[in-house]
């Protein structure tokens, strides 16, 4: 009970070691289950359908946590891709700018050389 359903009431159990029976009592009290359960020495007994409700609550909580985690990981990966694309874009501008500048200067030098050669 303690390991599986502690996700439903994370603040109900203190962070240190707690007896399993005490932890189960605190979790069920935090979930406000009322009189739909009985706690024995080693087991928790539920009325019909209560365990299914607990399972559904647990699955919903887990799916929220996992989808949040998945969204954060996807965001991190996409930010990395975006940064890489920005770097490539900058490098493309830098290379094309250098080629244009080289082409402009080479045309100037060729024209100057042609003029100097024609003058002599």
N, C-alpha and C positions, 0 to 999 in steps of 0.2 A: 504494500500500500504506500509506504513512505517513498520509495524510489519512483514508482510509476506516476503517482498523482501529486507529488510535491510541486510539480510545475503549475498546478491549478491554484495553489495558494503559497507562493514563494516566501511571503513575509510571515507566515504562520509558524514556521519552524526556525528556531535559532540556528546560527551557523555552526555551533559546536556539536558534540555528540549528544543525541537525544534517543531515549528508549523508543523502540518501534511502536509500542502501544501508545505511548504519550504522543508521538509524532502523528500517528493515525487519528487520535482524538482531536488534536489541534487542527489538522487538515480538514477533517469533516466538520468541525465547529466553524472554521473559517468559511467553508462552503455553504453553511447554513442548511444542512441536510435534514434537520429536524429529527423526527423519530423513525426515520426510514432505515436505520441501521442499529446493530448491536455489536459491541466489541467484546470478544471473549478473551481468554488468556493468550491465545496465539493466532486467532483468526478474527476477521471482521465479517459479520453476516448482514446482508442487505435484503430488503424487501424486493419483490419482483419488479424488474425494470430499472431499478436504481443504478445497478452496475452499468447497464447500457447507456444511461444518461451521463454517468461519469466518463465512460469511454468517449462519447461524443464530445463532451467538453474538453477532454484531453486532446483529442484529434484536432479540434478547432484551434486550440492554443498552440499546438505544435505547428500546424500549417501556417499560422500567423507569424510565428517565430522564424520558420524556415523561409517563408516568402520574403520577409524583411531581410534576412541574411542574404538570400539570393539577389535581391535588389541592390543591396550594398556592394556585393561582389561584382555584379554587372556594371554598376556605376563606376567602380574603381577601374575595371578593365576598359570601359569606354573612355574614361578620362585619360588613361594611358594611350589609347589609340588616337584620341583627339590631339594630345600633345605631340605624338609622333607625326601625325599629319601636318600639324602646324610647323614643326621643324622641317619637314620635307618641303612644305610650301615656301618657307623662308629660303631654304637652300636652292629651290628652283628659281626664285627671284634673284638670288645672288648670282647663280651661274648664268642665267639669261642676261642679267645686267652686265656681267663681266664680258660676255660674248659680244653684246651690243657695243660696249665701250671699246673693246678690242677692234671690232669691225670699223667703228667710227675713226679711231686713231690710225688704223692701218690705211684707210682710205685717205686720210689727211697726209700721211707720210708718203704714200704712193703719188699723190697729186703734187706734193712738194718736190719729190725726187724727179718726177716728170718735168716740172717746170725748170728745175735746176739743170737737168740734162738738155732740155730744149734750148736754154739760154746760152749754152756754150757752143 
